[in-house]
Amino acid sequence: MISSQQPAADKSVLKLIASYRNPSIGSSMWQLINTLVPYILLWIAMIYLVSFSWWYILPLILLATGFTVRLFIIFHDCGHGAFFRSKTANNILGTILGILTFTPYHRWHHAHLMHHRTSGNLDKRGEGDVWTLTVDEYKSLPRKKRFFYRIYRNPFIMFGLGAPLMFLVSNRFTRKGFSRKERLSVYVTNAGIALMVSGLSWLIGFKTYLMIQIPITYFASVVGVFLFYVQHQYPEVNWYRDENWDYTTAAIHGASYFKLPRILQWFSGNIGFHHIHHLSSKIPNYRLQKCYRENEAFRQEPPVTLLKSFKTLKLRLWDEQKQQLLTWREALG
């Protein structure tokens, strides 16, 4: 039995999603075209305009940021086997998009798969999630580790520094425990990035390349990590100990519906319907809204609006007694 503020989810909801799971080659190709082609055209325009002034290209950089996030959502769907029916096609496209988004495809896929398998489980934290401590865990830490946790949970550090460092630096290295496939994924991605940087630097100059690529990657990483954060760090979220955890309940009550303005929903590839995505990662992103609209069972949770999302930045610790995320003041007085 789920010992939290929300009852166990009715597993009959799994039957509701079956018809949305299969990707459409036409829809997938159209999404790829209407994302990748504008992204390339924006690059061409920025290469031309940057010679006059960097400030001329700032609006285009912000627009390219949106398309980069959308490319990452396609990359994300490839990792779940949700963009094409063919595993080979998913892996090829995912690897290519991983180079464009500075993310090793198979390494990311492994970490993200673990995230889906353990999301909302207090006893299985640490792989592909936002570091979250309980109130009691925080109180038991020595002073130095408390300080480090406070620094980590600071939004300016987490998003402004941690996010771009993860994509630009951390993703370039292998670590102990990586499988052969994960290590190879890092090497292939790094080689692809090196070729991309070398080729574009030869064509337009290294300085020009950096003036365009660095701000796009910086802003896109901040937005991407913020999206991920809001999807699992919000007032109504539920976390469970392992003996009380089950996949369906954790998906429905442990992942948010991030209700964005239509244009931002488009750029973020409908990933705001995150509770449905966690219920079945095989649903292509372009079918998530339809699934939400046609099934009342997925409209029971209160949405996280854009305004409300910024308020989640104050949340810091999980209180096991109150069964909710709390701010520093709420948790420690």
C-alpha positions as CSV (number, residue, x, y, z in Angstrom):
1,M,0.0,0.0,0.0
2,I,1.3,3.5,-0.8
3,S,1.9,5.4,2.4
4,S,1.8,8.9,1.0
5,Q,-0.6,11.7,0.6
6,Q,-1.8,10.3,-2.8
7,P,-3.5,6.8,-3.2
8,A,-2.0,4.2,-5.4
9,A,-2.7,4.9,-9.1
10,D,-5.3,2.7,-10.8
11,K,-3.2,0.4,-13.1
12,S,-6.1,0.4,-15.6
13,V,-4.6,3.7,-16.9
14,L,-2.0,1.6,-18.6
15,K,-4.7,0.3,-21.0
16,L,-5.5,3.9,-22.0
17,I,-2.1,4.6,-23.4
18,A,-1.7,1.5,-25.6
19,S,-3.1,3.2,-28.8
20,Y,-0.7,6.2,-28.5
21,R,2.5,4.2,-28.3
22,N,3.4,3.6,-32.0
23,P,5.4,6.3,-33.8
24,S,4.2,7.5,-37.2
25,I,7.1,7.8,-39.8
26,G,5.3,10.7,-41.4
27,S,4.8,12.6,-38.2
28,S,8.4,11.9,-37.0
29,M,9.9,13.0,-40.3
30,W,7.9,16.1,-40.4
31,Q,8.9,17.0,-36.8
32,L,12.6,16.4,-37.7
33,I,12.3,18.6,-40.8
34,N,10.5,21.4,-39.1
35,T,13.1,21.4,-36.3
36,L,16.4,20.7,-38.1
37,V,15.9,22.8,-41.2
38,P,15.0,26.1,-39.3
39,Y,18.0,25.3,-37.0
40,I,20.4,25.1,-39.9
41,L,18.9,28.3,-41.5
42,L,19.3,30.2,-38.3
43,W,23.0,29.2,-38.2
44,I,23.4,30.5,-41.8
45,A,21.8,33.8,-40.9
46,M,23.9,34.1,-37.7
47,I,27.1,33.4,-39.6
48,Y,26.2,36.3,-42.0
49,L,25.0,38.8,-39.4
50,V,27.7,38.2,-36.7
51,S,30.3,40.0,-38.9
52,F,28.3,43.2,-38.3
53,S,27.7,42.9,-34.6
54,W,27.1,40.1,-32.1
55,W,24.1,41.9,-30.8
56,Y,22.4,41.5,-34.2
57,I,22.3,37.8,-33.7
58,L,21.1,37.7,-30.1
59,P,17.4,37.3,-31.1
60,L,18.4,34.5,-33.5
61,I,20.5,32.8,-30.7
62,L,17.5,32.8,-28.5
63,L,15.4,31.3,-31.3
64,A,18.1,28.7,-32.0
65,T,18.0,27.9,-28.3
66,G,14.4,26.8,-28.7
67,F,15.2,24.7,-31.7
68,T,18.1,23.1,-29.8
69,V,15.8,22.1,-27.0
70,R,13.4,20.7,-29.5
71,L,16.2,18.7,-31.1
72,F,17.1,17.3,-27.7
73,I,13.5,16.1,-27.3
74,I,13.8,14.2,-30.5
75,F,17.1,12.8,-29.3
76,H,15.3,11.9,-26.1
77,D,12.5,10.1,-28.0
78,C,15.1,8.2,-30.0
79,G,16.6,6.9,-26.7
80,H,13.3,5.6,-25.7
81,G,12.7,3.9,-29.0
82,A,9.7,6.2,-29.5
83,F,10.7,8.3,-32.6
84,F,11.0,5.5,-35.2
85,R,9.9,1.9,-35.1
86,S,13.4,0.8,-36.2
87,K,15.9,0.6,-33.3
88,T,18.7,1.2,-35.8
89,A,17.1,4.3,-37.1
90,N,16.6,5.6,-33.6
91,N,20.2,4.9,-32.7
92,I,21.6,6.5,-35.8
93,L,19.6,9.7,-35.5
94,G,20.1,9.8,-31.7
95,T,23.9,9.6,-32.1
96,I,23.8,12.4,-34.7
97,L,21.6,14.7,-32.6
98,G,23.8,13.8,-29.6
99,I,26.7,15.5,-31.4
100,L,24.6,18.6,-32.1
101,T,23.4,18.7,-28.4
102,F,26.8,17.7,-26.9
103,T,25.3,14.6,-25.3
104,P,26.7,11.0,-25.7
105,Y,23.6,9.0,-26.9
106,H,24.1,5.6,-25.3
107,R,25.6,7.0,-22.1
108,W,22.6,9.3,-21.7
109,H,20.2,6.6,-22.6
110,H,21.5,4.3,-19.8
111,A,21.3,7.1,-17.1
112,H,17.9,8.2,-18.3
113,L,16.5,4.7,-18.3
114,M,17.6,4.3,-14.7
115,H,15.9,7.6,-13.9
116,H,12.6,6.2,-15.3
117,R,13.0,3.0,-13.3
118,T,13.7,4.7,-10.0
119,S,12.0,8.1,-10.3
120,G,10.3,9.0,-7.0
121,N,12.0,6.1,-5.1
122,L,13.8,7.5,-2.0
123,D,15.9,4.4,-1.7
124,K,17.2,4.5,-5.3
125,R,18.2,8.1,-5.8
126,G,21.4,9.2,-7.6
127,E,21.2,8.1,-11.2
128,G,19.9,10.7,-13.7
129,D,18.0,12.8,-11.2
130,V,18.2,16.0,-9.3
131,W,20.1,15.5,-6.0
132,T,17.4,15.7,-3.3
133,L,17.9,14.9,0.4
134,T,15.3,14.4,3.1
135,V,15.1,16.7,6.1
136,D,16.6,14.1,8.4
137,E,19.4,13.2,5.9
138,Y,20.4,16.9,5.7
139,K,20.4,17.4,9.4
140,S,22.7,14.4,9.9
141,L,25.3,15.7,7.4
142,P,28.5,17.4,8.6
143,R,28.7,21.1,8.1
144,K,30.8,20.9,5.0
145,K,28.4,18.6,3.2
146,R,25.5,20.7,4.2
147,F,27.2,23.7,2.7
148,F,27.9,21.8,-0.5
149,Y,24.3,20.7,-0.8
150,R,23.1,24.3,-0.3
151,I,25.4,25.4,-3.1
152,Y,24.2,22.6,-5.4
153,R,20.5,23.5,-4.7
154,N,21.1,27.2,-5.4
155,P,19.3,27.9,-8.8
156,F,22.1,30.2,-10.0
157,I,24.6,27.3,-9.5
158,M,22.3,24.5,-10.6
159,F,21.1,26.1,-13.8
160,G,23.6,29.0,-14.5
161,L,26.7,27.0,-13.9
162,G,26.0,23.3,-13.4
163,A,23.8,22.9,-16.5
164,P,26.3,24.2,-19.1
165,L,29.2,22.5,-17.4
166,M,27.3,19.2,-17.7
167,F,26.8,19.5,-21.4
168,L,30.1,21.1,-22.4
169,V,32.5,19.5,-19.9
170,S,31.1,16.6,-17.9
171,N,29.7,14.8,-21.0
172,R,33.1,14.7,-22.5
173,F,34.5,12.2,-20.0
174,T,34.0,8.5,-19.2
175,R,33.8,7.3,-15.6
176,K,34.4,4.2,-13.6
177,G,31.4,1.8,-14.0
178,F,30.6,2.9,-17.6
179,S,29.9,-0.1,-19.9
180,R,31.8,-0.5,-23.1
181,K,28.9,0.8,-25.1
182,E,28.7,3.9,-22.8
183,R,32.4,4.6,-23.2
184,L,32.3,4.2,-26.9
185,S,29.3,6.5,-27.0
186,V,31.4,9.2,-25.3
187,Y,34.3,8.7,-27.7
188,V,32.1,8.8,-30.8
189,T,30.3,11.9,-29.6
190,N,33.6,13.6,-28.8
191,A,35.0,12.7,-32.2
192,G,31.8,14.0,-33.9
193,I,32.0,17.3,-32.0
194,A,35.7,17.6,-32.9
195,L,34.8,17.2,-36.6
196,M,31.9,19.6,-36.3
197,V,34.0,22.3,-34.6
198,S,37.0,21.8,-37.0
199,G,34.8,21.9,-40.1
200,L,32.8,25.0,-39.0
201,S,36.0,26.7,-37.7
202,W,37.6,26.1,-41.1
203,L,34.6,27.6,-42.9
204,I,33.7,30.6,-40.7
205,G,36.6,30.9,-38.2
206,F,37.0,29.5,-34.7
207,K,36.1,32.7,-33.0
208,T,32.9,33.1,-35.0
209,Y,31.9,29.5,-34.3
210,L,32.3,30.1,-30.5
211,M,30.4,33.4,-30.6
212,I,27.4,31.4,-31.9
213,Q,27.7,27.9,-30.4
214,I,28.6,28.8,-26.8
215,P,25.6,31.0,-26.1
216,I,23.2,28.6,-27.8
217,T,24.5,25.7,-25.8
218,Y,24.6,27.7,-22.6
219,F,20.9,28.9,-22.9
220,A,19.7,25.5,-24.2
221,S,21.3,23.7,-21.3
222,V,19.8,26.1,-18.7
223,V,16.3,25.7,-20.3
224,G,16.7,21.9,-20.6
225,V,17.8,21.3,-17.0
226,F,15.1,23.7,-15.8
227,L,12.4,21.7,-17.6
228,F,13.8,18.5,-16.1
229,Y,13.8,20.1,-12.6
230,V,10.2,21.3,-12.7
231,Q,9.0,17.9,-13.9
232,H,10.1,16.3,-10.6
233,Q,10.5,19.1,-8.1
234,Y,7.1,20.7,-7.5
235,P,4.8,21.1,-4.4
236,E,2.4,18.2,-5.2
237,V,5.2,15.7,-6.0
238,N,5.2,12.4,-4.2
239,W,8.3,10.3,-3.2
240,Y,8.1,6.8,-1.7
241,R,10.3,4.3,0.1
242,D,11.2,1.3,-1.9
243,E,8.6,-1.0,-0.2
244,N,5.8,1.4,-1.0
245,W,7.0,2.4,-4.5
246,D,5.4,1.2,-7.7
247,Y,6.0,2.4,-11.3
248,T,2.5,3.5,-12.2
249,T,1.9,5.5,-9.0
250,A,5.3,7.1,-9.2
251,A,4.6,8.2,-12.8
252,I,1.2,9.7,-12.1
253,H,2.0,11.4,-8.8
254,G,5.8,11.8,-9.1
255,A,6.0,13.6,-12.5
256,S,4.3,16.9,-13.3
257,Y,2.1,18.3,-16.0
258,F,4.1,21.4,-16.8
259,K,1.5,23.6,-18.6
260,L,3.4,25.9,-20.9
261,P,2.2,28.6,-23.3
262,R,1.6,27.0,-26.7
263,I,4.8,28.3,-28.4
264,L,6.9,27.1,-25.5
265,Q,5.1,23.7,-25.5
266,W,6.0,23.4,-29.2
267,F,9.7,24.2,-28.6
268,S,9.8,21.8,-25.6
269,G,8.3,19.0,-27.6
270,N,5.3,18.5,-25.3
271,I,7.6,17.1,-22.6
272,G,5.5,19.1,-20.1
273,F,3.0,16.1,-20.2
274,H,5.6,14.4,-18.1
275,H,3.4,12.2,-16.1
276,I,2.1,10.6,-19.3
277,H,5.7,10.3,-20.6
278,H,6.7,8.5,-17.4
279,L,3.8,6.2,-17.6
280,S,4.9,5.1,-21.0
281,S,8.1,6.4,-22.5
282,K,7.2,4.7,-25.8
283,I,4.6,7.4,-26.6
284,P,6.1,9.8,-29.2
285,N,6.3,13.4,-28.0
286,Y,3.9,14.5,-30.7
287,R,1.1,12.2,-29.3
288,L,1.4,13.2,-25.6
289,Q,-1.1,16.1,-25.9
290,K,-3.6,14.0,-27.7
291,C,-3.3,11.3,-24.9
292,Y,-3.8,14.0,-22.3
293,R,-6.8,15.6,-24.0
294,E,-8.6,12.3,-24.6
295,N,-8.3,10.7,-21.2
296,E,-9.7,12.4,-18.1
297,A,-7.6,10.1,-15.8
298,F,-4.5,12.2,-16.8
299,R,-6.2,15.5,-16.0
300,Q,-6.6,15.0,-12.3
301,E,-3.3,16.3,-11.1
302,P,-3.0,20.1,-10.8
303,P,-0.8,21.6,-13.5
304,V,2.4,23.5,-12.9
305,T,2.1,26.8,-14.7
306,L,5.0,28.9,-15.9
307,L,4.5,31.3,-13.0
308,K,4.2,28.4,-10.5
309,S,7.4,26.8,-11.9
310,F,9.6,29.7,-10.7
311,K,8.2,29.2,-7.2
312,T,9.5,25.6,-7.2
313,L,13.0,27.0,-7.2
314,K,12.7,27.6,-3.5
315,L,12.1,23.9,-2.7
316,R,15.0,22.2,-1.1
317,L,14.3,19.1,1.1
318,W,11.8,16.2,1.2
319,D,10.0,15.9,4.5
320,E,9.0,12.3,5.1
321,Q,6.5,13.2,7.8
322,K,4.7,15.9,5.9
323,Q,5.2,14.0,2.6
324,Q,6.2,17.1,0.6
325,L,9.1,19.1,-0.6
326,L,9.9,22.1,1.6
327,T,11.8,25.3,1.4
328,W,14.7,25.9,3.8
329,R,12.5,28.0,6.1
330,E,9.7,25.4,6.2
331,A,12.1,22.5,6.7
332,L,14.5,24.0,9.2
333,G,12.6,27.0,10.7
